[in-house]
Amino acid sequence: MSFANKHRGEITAEIEGKTYKLCLTLGALAELETAFGDSDLLALAQRFENGEISAHDAIKIIGAGLRGAGHCIDNSEVAALQIDGGAQGYLRLVVDLLQATFTPPDKETQSAGKL
């Protein structure tokens, strides 16, 4: 398993005891635009910015991230995956993936220094 490259928006996550890479590639983002009925990337980003993410949303986002990183998995399989931390673990994974995708690396560095 190779390490995640934050500059490419990649993250790693432990799912069912295995380490997976996830990435919302352009194709994965297009998949999410279609799934959520958004007209463009800005609308998609604004959707996630409000922080309201359902379990169905999480399945779509995690699935797109796994497929974007090259894993062959459909959303019904994603729905059955187990992650440590239960609902909070799923939400943390989604937030990490969205931050890696939509937060520029220089902003990430700046916000890390403010903690």
Secondary structure, 3 states (H helix, E strand, C coil): CCCCCHHHCEEEEEECCEEEEEECCHHHHHHHHHHHCCCCHHHHHHHHHCCCCCHHHHHHHHHHHHHHCCCCCCHHHHHHCCCCCHHHHHHHHHHHHHHHHHCCHHHHHHHHHCC
